[in-house]
């Protein structure tokens, strides 16, 4: 595991010194993070890196995970899709199931933090325990809230407004709330296995393992097997591009313990691919960070054709590797990509295919976009910036401001 000092060569000594000063002001406080899964998904990935680094700074940061059965996670997945604007049937019994498990977790969870940091909707109802504590409570939203299902939104809003503050990833996700709102974008860790530099032999070994040729361009999308990532649209895009350029497609991903829908989506992707030898569908375990890194570094173009997106950390990961990216102009993705400067944004299957064709036929332009994209990530979306924002957030709870932008 990397130590804070290891980041100095990437972000500079001044940034590291600032983090140590902020950490000193949090001395004696316990930060308790709570979410719904320890593996799979961007939240778990960030916490796996952030909690140890806060410890290295001397901040007592802890991490706990709620419990839930299959019926609970089916409901929270429905909520997740509905909050992203999908047309989902929400039953009264779904709300009952959510409350039932929330009450069970409230009985079993030890709430000990000076700051209790709740991530996403699954553990949100723990806020009912706030009167029994002397803690400051923060709710952190990692998903796209720009067009939520009104029933689910109003249900969650009652809980959100009991917190001392709420955190959103992008300005477009914020809502009319009676509690303070903080704007903090997610980040990637440049020294993690998923993002660190890799020797060519490691990349070659991964490609050989999965039977991916290096003789023709590789178009890759890496994400959960999720309808909102539009894997079917990815295949349509690929087939349009292949009419003009001989290439291959990699769709690589996995699931999370709080996402019961992944296997169904995976089977439908395989059916859509129809045994096409140029379409590689890779099911990766949560620990496949080196493999993901290698696949991104081997790719000619990286795609993120999401229909809705909370932030899209795979975009930042690809840009950090100086890869040209074509991504949907949704959620937090436009914060990472300035169109035609650090990548290409698209809105349709045809537009996405056109962008990929342009990059495949203009390698110098693709290289320039990748270079610009990496510098943008260095300046704005690395873990050290995220650490700074979170520590400022914890300190800001001591001050009565209406809205604070970090």
N, C-alpha and C positions, 0 to 999 in steps of 0.2 A: 504493500500500500504506500502510495506517495505521501511525502510529508510536505508541509507548506513551503519549506525552503526550496523544494524541488521546482516550484513554479516561478522562482525568481528569474530564471533565464528566459522565460516566456513572456512574463508581464512586467518585469522590472522590480527593483528593490523598493521603490517608493510605494508601490501597491502593497507589497508584503508588509512593510512597516506600518502602513495605515491599518491593515487588518489586525495587526498585533495591538495597536492603540485602542481600536474599537473593542476588541476582545477583553482588554483590561477593564473596560467600563462595565462589562457584564459579569465580572467576578462575583461568585457566590450565588448566581442565579442558575436554576435548572430549566432547560428547555426540553419539553416533552413533545415529540412528534408522534402523531397517531394517524395511521392510514389503514387500508384494507388488505394489503398484500405485501409480503417481503420480497417477492420475486416477480418479474414480468412488468412491463410498462414503465413509462418515464418517471413516475413518482418514486417508485422503489429504486430505480437506477440512480436518481439524484440523491436520495437519502443515503444510499449505500456509500456514496462518495463524500457527501457533505458532513454527515455525523462524525466520522473519524477526523476530518480536517478541523471541525470545530473543537474536537477534543485536543487536537494538536495545538490549537490556539489557547487552550486552557478554559474553554467554555464547556460546561457540563451539559452536553446534548445527548438525549436519550431517544429511543425509537420503540414504539409499541404498535402492535397490529391487532385489530378487532377480529372477532370470530364470526363466522356465518356459514349457514348450510347452503346447499344448492338452490333452495327456493329463495333465499335472501339474495344471492348473487344474480339469479335470474331477474329479480325485481330491480336491483341496482343497475343491471345492464339495460333494462327497459328505460329506467330513469335517464341513464347516460345517453341513450339514443334520442330520447324525447327532448332532452336539454339541448342536443345538437340540432333540433328541428325536425327529426324524423317523425313520420306518421306512425305512432305506436299506440296500441290499445292499452290504456292504463285502467285497471279495475280498482274498485274500492278495496278489495282484498289485498292488492299490492301495497297500498299504504299501511294496511293492518300488519302485513308481514314485515315491512320495514320497521314499524314501531315496535313490534314484538322482539325482533332481534336487537334493536337499539336498546331496549330496556334490559335485555339479557346482558349485553355488553356493559351497560352502565353498572349493573350489579357486580360484574366480574372484573372490570377494569380498575386498576389502581391509578388514580389521578393525583400525581405527586408534583407536577411541574410548577415552577413559578410562572412560566409561560407555557400554556397548552396549545399546541399548534396542530389543528385538525386539517387534514388534507382531503379535499373532495367530498362528495355527498355521502358516501357510505357511512362514515362515523359522525356525521354532522349533529345527530340528535343527542350525542353525549353532552352537548351544551346545557341540557336540562339539569346536569349535575353542578353547574357553575355556582349556584347559591351555597353549595356545601363546601366550596373551596375559597381560597383567597387569591386565586390565580388570575392572570390576564389570559384571555382566550382569543385566539385568532383563527379564522377560517380561510383556508387557501384553496382557491378554485384553479384547477389545471385544465379545464375544458372550455370549449367555445360556448359562451353564454349569449351570443349576439341575437339568436332567434329561438329561445326556448319554448317548449310546450308550456302554456300558461298554467295548467293544472299543477304540473310538477314544480314549476317556478314558484308559484304562490305557496305551495306546501313547504318548500325549502326556505323561502324568504322568512317565514315565521321563526325558523331556527337561526338564520344568518343574522337577523337583527338583534339577537341576544348576545352576540359576540362583541368584543371590544374593538374589533377591526376585521376587515375582509381584504383579501389579496387576489388580484386578477392579473392575468398574463399580458393583456393588451387593452388599450383604451376602449376598443369596441365591445369588450365583454362586460364592462361595468354597468351597473344598474342603479336605479333610484332607490337608495337604501338610507336608513336612518343612522347607520354606523359608518365609521371612517373607512375609506377605501384606499388601498395602496396598490400601485402598479409595479409589479416586479416580474420580469421575463425569466423563464427557465434558462438553463445553461448546460453546457457539456464540459466534461473533464478532459483536457487535452492529454493528460498522462494516464488515462485509464486504458485498459486493454483494447477497448473499442476505438480509441482515437490516437494512440501512440504510434510512432513510426514503426514500420515493419520491414524486415529484410525481404528481398525479392524471393528468396527460397521459400519463405513462409507463405507468401501470396500464391506462389506456384503450387505449393502442396495443397492448399485449400481448393484451388481450381481443379487440380487433378482428382482430389477426393470426390468432388461433386460432378465430375465429367464435363466441365465447362471449357470450351475451346478458347485459346488465345489468338486464333487465326482470323477472327472477325469481331466487329464491335460488340460490346456488352452493354445492354441497357438494364438497369437494375432498379427495383423498388424494394425497400426493406421496411416492413411494418407488421403490426399484428394482423392476423387474418380477421378482418373486420369489414363489414359492408361500407362503413364510412371512409375507409381507405380506398374504395373503388377498385379492387383488384380486377374486376371484369372490364372496367374501362381501360385499365392498364393493358390488358390483352388486346383490346380493340385498337388502342394506340399502336402497339407493337406491330400488329398485322398491317396497319396502314403504312408504317415506316418501312416495313420489309418489302413492300411493293417497289421501293426505290433503292434500298440499300440492303444487301445481305447482312443480317445481324442476328443476335440472339437476345433473349429476355430472361432475366433472373427475377423471380418473385420469391423473396426469402422472408421468413417471419416465424412467429410462434404465438403463444398465448400467455395469459396471466391467470393466476388462480382465482381471480374475481371476475373472469370473463368466460361464461359458459358457452358462448356462441361460436368460438373459434373453429371447432371441428366441423360444424355445419358449413361454415364459410369455406374452409379448406376443401371439403368435398366438392363444393360447387365450383371452386376455382379449377380443380382438376378436370371436372366435366367440361368446363369452358375451354380449357387448354387442349382437350381432345387428343392427348398423346403426341402433341406436336414436338418433334425432337429438338426444336430451337427454343422451346419454353422450359426452363428449369424451375420447378417449384420445390423449394427447399424448406423443410420443417426443422427449425433450429431450436434446441433447448435454451432456457434462459441464460445459461452460462457460455453461450457461443459468441463471446465478445471478440475474440481473435478472428473467428470466421467472418463475422460481420465487417470487421475492419478490413480484412483481406478482400472481401467481395467489393466493398466500396472503392478501395484503392485500385482494384483491377478493372473497374467499370470505365467505360468510355463516357457515358452520360448516366446521371442518376435522376430518377423520377420520383416525385411524391404527388400522386394524383388524388389527393383527398377530396371528398365532397364537403366535409366539415373537419376542422382541426383546431385543437386547443392551442397548440404551438407548433408541433412538428419537429422534435429534436433531431430526427433523421436528416432533416435539411441542414441543420447546423453541423452535424457530423460530416456530411458529405462536403459542405463548403470548407470545413476545416482541413480537409484532405485536398483542397484546391481542385475539386471536381466541378465541371459544369452541371448545373441542376436546372431541370424544368419542373415547376411545381404549381399547384393550383393556387389561385389568389384568394385563399380563404384563411380564416382564423389568424393565427400569429405568423403565418408564413411570409406575408408582405413586410413584416418587421425585419426578417432575415434576408430577403431578396429585394433589391432595387432592380426593377425590370430593365434588362439590357445593360446593366452595370455589374451586378454581382450574381446574375442568373436570369432565367426567363420565367415569367409568370403566365399562366394560361387559365382558361375557363371552360374549354370544350375539348372533346376528344380530338377533333380536327386541329384545333389550335395547338394542342400538346404535341401531336404528331408533327406538325409543321416546325415547332421549336426544336424537336429532336433532330429532324432532318437537317435543319440549318446548322446545328452544332456538329453533326457527323460530317457535313460537307465543308465546314469552315473550322478546321482544327485550331488555327491561331486565335480565332475569335473565342472558341471554347476555352482555350488556355487562359486568355485574358479575363474572361468571366470568373474562372476558377481562382485566379490570383486575387482578384478584387474581393471575391467572396470570402476567402480565407482571412484577409485583413479585416473585413467587416466583423467576422466572428471573433477575431482576436480582440478587437476593440470593445465589443458589446456583449458577447454571449459565452464567455468562459466562466468556469466555476468560481474563480476568485472574485469576479464582479458580483456573482450571486451571493457569495458569503458576505460581502460588504453590505449588500442590500438587506439581507436578512438580519444582520446584527444591528443595522440602523433601524430596521423595523421594530426589533425588540426594545431598543432604547426609546423609540418614538412613542411607545405606549405610555411613557411617563409624562407625555406632554399633550395637552388638549387642543389638537388641531382638527379642523373639519375634514380636510383631505390632504394627504401628503403624498407626493409623487417621488418614487425612488427610482 
